[in-house]
Amino acid sequence: MKVETKFGEAKLVLESGKIAKQANGSVLVTMGETVILATAQASNEKRTGIDFLPLTVDYQERFYAVGRIPGNFFRREIGRPTEKETLTSRFIDRPCRPLISKGWTYETQVIAQALSVDDKYDPDILAMLGASTALTLSDIPFNGPIAGTRVARVEGKLIVAPTQAQINDADLILIVASSADAVVMVEGGAKQASEAEVLDAIFLAQESVQPLLKLQLELQKALGKEKRIIEPVQHNDELISKIKLEYRESMLSALTTKDKMLRHKKISDLKELVVGALAESHPDSDSDSDVSLALHELEGEVLRGLILNEGRRIDDRSLTQVRPIECEVAYLPRTHGSALFTRGETQSLAVVTLGTSFDDQRLDTVIGDTSKTFMLHYNFPPYSTGEVKRLGAPGRREIGHGALAERALKSVLPDHEKFPYTIRVVSEILESNGSSSMASVCAGSLALMDAGVPISAPVAGVAMGLVVEGEKVVVLTDILGDEDHLGDMDFKITGTSKGITAVQMDIKISGVTRQIMSTALSQARDGRLHILDVMSKVIDAPRAEISTFAPKTLILQISTDKIKDVIGPGGKIIKSIQAETESRLEVEDNGKVTIYSSNAEKAQAAADLVRRYTQVPEIDKIYSGRVVKVMEFGAFVEILPGTDGLVHISQLSHERVQRVSDVVREGDIIDVKVLGIDKQGKIRLSMRAALDAKGDGGNR
């Protein structure tokens, strides 16, 4: 069966029942010439002893989708997912996960594969639609559907489902996922957009995806499977109620301990106390799961009750108060730029490294080979939360947090033509108690200024939380880890004093309204301005000079017909310049020459050599040249690298010359004057005129 609708500028088609029929749910999504296959599969055996949803979401791009063969040694898609695949998997997972019924503990896997990709529409949004449709069609208890779209603002106009070309010209780009009633996920960035502009874009997206939701329900009505019934886990409700009643004050005391590590220890000790007490009163009962459930629910009830009923938080802050902040720049002596940013018990050490064009990150993707000149990498070692874990490659969380912080800072970076460095920022999370990605933005902004990167404005970030019970709604500024864990929303917002540069929202409830989101954005602005004010007292503008340890750059513009003279046969000339001056040169097709060196003197020496190799001879100017060839009728003299001219025998001396070799020999260095250059570029030189000019006080 096929169902279709117009979406953006193209027709969008959902098709099911033809391929991948053994999956619990499968769908083919087509828009333009981009085709996505999405499947949802759940095991038949329930996992016991777990209290989480065992869901895995994977997005994969196949190179055959664009008629290419992978460029690696094995010529196949292998190894780790690309950053694009990882980030797409994350933003599909985030809106779908909260909508699978609580208590579902069957292993569940959603796979979205890009089978065909045109150069017009990014497959990631279609993959999200496919994942939701596959779950909706399956027997998995998914309380959807949801649908997402990208919204871009081009020349002041908001465009739903923009093409790749429109995305490239946009100054605001958001990915928004929505159910029929509310927004469930937001991801994106902007060039200092206002809160109202971001809000308008979000809810335009919500309105625009409604036909996609109806399309999924239409397909489900015809082909959807009956949802499995979740068997409720049996608990001793009487025992759980007793634990909550008896230990409420103990939980309140433990939970309101300000120090995170001590707080968690007190909660752990409380669990041991309860288990021990029950072992005496209920010696024949296996009550550990009931105790865990009771204390987890009690922890949530106490934290949320304090916020909703008393306007208190567990660290005694007000609902809108930002934790204490400490900033320090130039923290490390040998790096190009560094900053230490501490907010409460969350701490980021950001380090900036300035590299050359040879350090660009090369990306091999289905939409083509691209490169990045700005990277932000986020590391989250286990000691930052007082844990012991195996160190490995960055996971999805690290990649996602790094991408968010990178997007937050990217819009304030200088144009690469004016600041031709590859920039890498690394955020090392040294302590974590919530909002470590936002600490990375603040530390990264400080470190960039310390490195002398001329950013247009400092950037700060803050994470907003939400607690909702019935009609009671409270928005929190700068949430702790516990408030994130037990709350209903994590809404990260970054920006300058002028506007927003990045947003990311995840929720644990069915959705958030425009009013809630408006309140969160407004509160976040107040928090952001406070943080920026604290940061400005440490450093309020980029340093005038880059670090002495950073490579120095010089940019020259040469004639395109002189590029070959700088490169030389087989790269001989450019290699000799680089070796002689200990510099690196990049020559572009438009004649732009960028010189990178460890210090200004070496860069200048390389520039002087480039100028020498690209000089154009000037008439009436005297040059000191080397005789490269002696003929019967005259001598050829190299006056510039790769450029020589003829000194006719009559121009060698004031005296009559019988043989050229009587006056000059190959290898001699002589002064000559340029008499003329004909239409073929042949240069006439005179040794005699140079002697006259020198005698008259002529200048070289």
Salt bridges, closest charged atoms under 4 A:
ASP58 OD1 - ARG396 NH2 2.64
GLU61 OE2 - LYS84 NZ 3.77
GLU83 OE2 - LYS372 NZ 3.63
ASP93 OD1 - ARG97 NE 2.84
GLU107 OE2 - ARG47 NH1 2.60
ASP122 OD1 - LYS84 NZ 3.04
ASP124 OD2 - ARG150 NH2 2.59
ASP139 OD2 - ARG228 NE 3.13
ASP171 OD1 - ARG153 NE 2.98
GLU187 OE1 - ARG94 NH1 2.64
GLU187 OE2 - ARG407 NH2 2.28
GLU195 OE2 - ARG528 NH2 3.36
GLU197 OE2 - ARG153 NH1 3.14
ASP200 OD1 - ARG514 NH2 2.87
ASP269 OD2 - LYS265 NZ 2.97
ASP290 OD1 - HIS235 ND1 2.83
GLU297 OE1 - LYS244 NZ 2.63
GLU301 OE2 - LYS244 NZ 2.93
GLU301 OE1 - ARG248 NH2 3.00
GLU310 OE1 - ARG312 NH1 2.98
ASP315 OD2 - ARG317 NE 2.68
ASP316 OD2 - LYS258 NZ 3.89
ASP360 OD2 - ARG362 NH1 3.89
ASP364 OD1 - ARG68 NH2 2.56
ASP369 OD1 - ARG68 NH2 3.21
GLU387 OE1 - LYS389 NZ 3.83
GLU406 OE2 - LYS372 NZ 2.87
GLU417 OE1 - LYS592 NZ 2.86
ASP450 OD1 - ARG543 NE 2.77
GLU469 OE2 - ARG304 NE 2.91
ASP478 OD2 - ARG317 NH1 3.49
ASP478 OD1 - ARG323 NH2 2.87
ASP478 OD1 - ARG343 NE 3.74
ASP482 OD2 - ARG263 NE 2.87
ASP482 OD1 - HIS264 NE2 3.32
GLU483 OE1 - ARG313 NH2 2.89
GLU483 OE1 - ARG317 NH2 3.96
ASP488 OD2 - ARG304 NH2 2.89
ASP490 OD2 - LYS492 NZ 2.58
ASP506 OD1 - ARG94 NE 2.42
ASP533 OD2 - LYS537 NZ 3.70
ASP565 OD2 - LYS562 NZ 3.56
GLU582 OE1 - LYS602 NZ 2.42
ASP608 OD1 - ARG611 NH1 3.31
GLU638 OE1 - ARG626 NH2 3.53
ASP662 OD1 - ARG659 NH2 3.51
ASP671 OD2 - LYS694 NZ 3.31
ASP671 OD2 - ARG700 NH2 2.43
ASP692 OD1 - HIS654 NE2 2.68
